[in-house]
Amino acid sequence: MITEKQRLKEILLDKSYRKGTFTLTSGKTSDFYIDGKQTTLSAEGAYLCGKLLLELINTKGDNIEAVGGMTLGADPLVTAVSLVSFLEDKPIPAFIVRKEAKGHGTGNYIEGMKNMPAGCTVALVEDVVTTGGTLLKVIERVESQGFKVGLVATVVERQEGGVEVLAKAGYRLESVFTREELLS
């Protein structure tokens, strides 16, 4: 019988993994690309990502009270984790961190704060991590609002420095797959 993790690997390789020459968000050039949204925007892929990230949150996180990440890559992930948590009778609200502060209304970087206890501990998720730069921005914005980051997790860790960058800043990155695991 195929496990949820094995099935997610199949979906990622089919929908999200591409060979070629690509320029990544970090500016680095790579001979492969993982377009996580192709998986996270499919019904089965979203569910499996939500389920497996929630398992990381429940086993590696400490008293996580909300899950969030940077728009756009994390949007389907935080929704999936929140929905799966509800289905498992342990609801965790989702939040989204904007790339730019809202230019009107409240001017917030974070959407969904009304669902979060003030000063709570949160998990941050991302579909793919290369250098960790995006996550450092998210951490800064989340902590500037008084929240504590209790877990940083990704679906795929490319093994290109993100773990080390985050560790240097005092955060441990957990992953559903490393590049090595995904491509083996």
MIFIMI-683688 format. One record per residue (C-alpha): residue in one letter; z, x, y. Coordinates in Angstrom, 1 decimal, decimal comma, padded with zeros to 4 digits. Last residue first. Layout:
<sites>
['a' [Z X Y]],
...
</sites>
This chain:
<sites>
['s' [-005,3 015,9 009,3]],
['l' [-006,6 014,8 012,7]],
['l' [-003,7 012,5 013,7]],
['e' [-001,0 014,7 012,3]],
['e' [-002,3 017,8 014,1]],
['r' [-002,8 015,9 017,3]],
['t' [000,8 014,9 017,1]],
['f' [001,4 011,3 016,1]],
['v' [004,1 008,6 016,8]],
['s' [005,5 011,0 019,4]],
['e' [008,9 011,9 020,9]],
['l' [009,1 014,0 024,1]],
['r' [012,4 015,5 025,0]],
['y' [013,4 015,6 028,6]],
['g' [015,2 018,3 030,6]],
['a' [012,4 019,4 033,1]],
['k' [011,7 022,4 030,9]],
['a' [011,6 020,1 027,9]],
['l' [008,9 017,9 029,7]],
['v' [006,7 020,9 030,4]],
['e' [007,2 022,2 026,8]],
['v' [006,3 018,9 025,1]],
['g' [003,3 018,4 027,4]],
['g' [001,9 021,9 026,7]],
['e' [-001,3 021,2 024,8]],
['q' [-000,1 019,6 021,6]],
['r' [-002,2 016,5 022,1]],
['e' [000,8 014,1 021,7]],
['v' [-000,5 010,8 020,5]],
['v' [001,4 007,4 020,7]],
['t' [003,8 008,7 023,3]],
['a' [007,6 008,7 023,9]],
['v' [010,0 009,6 026,6]],
['l' [013,6 008,5 026,0]],
['g' [016,8 008,0 027,9]],
['v' [015,5 008,0 031,4]],
['k' [018,2 006,8 033,8]],
['f' [017,5 004,3 036,5]],
['g' [018,6 004,7 040,1]],
['q' [015,3 003,8 041,8]],
['s' [014,6 007,6 042,4]],
['e' [015,0 008,0 038,6]],
['v' [012,0 005,7 037,9]],
['r' [009,8 007,4 040,5]],
['e' [010,7 010,9 039,3]],
['i' [010,3 010,0 035,6]],
['v' [006,9 008,4 036,3]],
['k' [005,7 011,5 038,1]],
['l' [006,9 013,8 035,3]],
['l' [005,2 011,5 032,8]],
['t' [001,8 011,9 034,6]],
['g' [002,2 015,7 034,4]],
['g' [003,1 015,8 030,7]],
['t' [000,3 018,4 030,0]],
['t' [-001,6 016,4 027,3]],
['v' [000,1 013,1 026,5]],
['v' [-001,7 010,1 025,1]],
['d' [-000,7 006,4 025,1]],
['e' [002,3 006,7 027,3]],
['v' [005,9 005,4 027,0]],
['l' [009,0 005,7 029,1]],
['a' [012,3 004,5 027,7]],
['v' [014,9 003,2 030,1]],
['t' [018,7 003,5 030,7]],
['c' [020,0 001,0 033,2]],
['g' [021,0 001,7 036,8]],
['a' [020,6 -002,0 037,8]],
['p' [019,9 -004,2 034,8]],
['m' [016,2 -004,7 034,4]],
['n' [014,3 -008,0 034,5]],
['k' [014,2 -008,1 038,3]],
['m' [012,7 -004,6 038,2]],
['g' [009,4 -005,8 036,8]],
['e' [007,0 -003,9 038,9]],
['i' [008,0 -000,4 040,0]],
['y' [006,4 001,6 042,9]],
['n' [007,8 -001,0 045,4]],
['g' [006,4 -001,8 048,8]],
['t' [008,3 -005,1 048,8]],
['g' [005,4 -007,2 050,1]],
['h' [002,5 -005,1 051,1]],
['g' [001,0 -001,6 050,4]],
['k' [002,6 -001,4 047,0]],
['a' [003,5 002,2 046,3]],
['e' [000,7 004,2 044,6]],
['k' [000,2 005,0 040,9]],
['r' [002,3 002,0 040,1]],
['v' [005,1 002,1 037,5]],
['i' [005,1 -000,9 035,1]],
['f' [008,2 -002,6 033,6]],
['a' [008,9 -004,2 030,3]],
['p' [012,0 -006,1 029,1]],
['i' [013,7 -005,2 025,8]],
['p' [014,4 -008,2 023,5]],
['k' [016,4 -007,5 020,3]],
['d' [015,5 -010,6 018,2]],
['e' [012,7 -008,7 016,3]],
['l' [010,0 -010,9 017,8]],
['f' [011,5 -010,1 021,2]],
['s' [011,3 -006,3 020,5]],
['v' [007,7 -006,8 019,3]],
['l' [006,8 -008,5 022,7]],
['s' [008,5 -005,7 024,7]],
['v' [006,9 -002,9 022,8]],
['a' [003,4 -004,6 023,1]],
['t' [003,9 -005,2 026,8]],
['v' [005,0 -001,6 027,4]],
['l' [002,0 -000,4 025,4]],
['p' [-000,6 -002,6 027,1]],
['d' [000,4 -001,4 030,5]],
['a' [001,0 002,3 029,6]],
['g' [-002,5 003,5 030,2]],
['l' [-003,0 001,7 033,5]],
['t' [-000,3 001,9 035,0]],
['m' [002,4 004,4 034,4]],
['g' [005,2 003,6 032,0]],
['g' [008,0 001,2 031,0]],
['v' [010,6 000,1 028,5]],
['a' [013,9 -001,5 029,4]],
['e' [017,5 -001,5 028,1]],
['i' [017,6 001,7 026,0]],
['n' [021,1 002,3 024,6]],
['d' [020,3 005,7 023,3]],
['g' [016,8 006,4 022,2]],
['k' [015,7 008,2 019,0]],
['t' [016,0 005,6 016,3]],
['n' [015,6 002,3 018,3]],
['i' [013,1 003,7 020,8]],
['l' [011,2 005,5 018,1]],
['e' [011,0 002,2 016,1]],
['l' [009,9 000,4 019,2]],
['l' [007,1 002,9 019,6]],
['l' [006,0 002,1 016,0]],
['k' [006,1 -001,7 016,5]],
['g' [004,4 -001,6 019,9]],
['c' [001,7 000,8 018,7]],
['l' [001,2 -001,4 015,6]],
['y' [001,0 -004,6 017,7]],
['a' [-001,4 -003,1 020,2]],
['g' [-003,7 -001,7 017,5]],
['e' [-003,8 -005,0 015,7]],
['a' [-004,7 -007,0 018,8]],
['s' [-007,1 -004,4 020,3]],
['l' [-006,2 -003,3 023,8]],
['t' [-003,9 -000,5 022,6]],
['t' [-006,7 001,0 020,4]],
['q' [-009,5 001,2 023,0]],
['k' [-006,8 001,9 025,5]],
['g' [-006,0 005,2 023,8]],
['d' [-009,2 006,9 024,7]],
['i' [-008,6 010,1 022,7]],
['y' [-010,9 012,8 023,7]],
['f' [-012,2 015,9 021,9]],
['d' [-013,7 019,3 022,8]],
['s' [-011,4 019,5 025,8]],
['t' [-011,7 020,6 029,4]],
['k' [-008,5 020,7 031,5]],
['g' [-008,3 018,8 034,8]],
['s' [-005,0 017,2 033,8]],
['t' [-006,7 013,8 033,6]],
['l' [-009,0 015,3 031,0]],
['t' [-012,6 016,6 031,3]],
['f' [-014,5 016,0 028,1]],
['t' [-016,9 017,9 025,9]],
['g' [-017,7 016,2 022,6]],
['k' [-015,8 014,5 019,8]],
['r' [-014,3 011,1 020,2]],
['y' [-011,1 009,4 019,0]],
['s' [-010,2 006,0 020,3]],
['k' [-011,7 003,2 018,1]],
['d' [-012,1 004,6 014,6]],
['l' [-009,6 007,5 014,7]],
['l' [-007,0 005,4 016,5]],
['i' [-007,6 002,5 014,1]],
['e' [-007,2 004,6 011,0]],
['k' [-004,1 006,3 012,4]],
['l' [-002,6 002,9 013,2]],
['r' [-003,2 001,9 009,5]],
['q' [-001,4 005,0 008,3]],
['k' [001,5 004,3 010,6]],
['e' [001,8 000,7 009,5]],
['t' [001,9 001,9 005,9]],
['i' [-001,0 001,3 003,4]],
['m' [000,0 000,0 000,0]],
</sites>
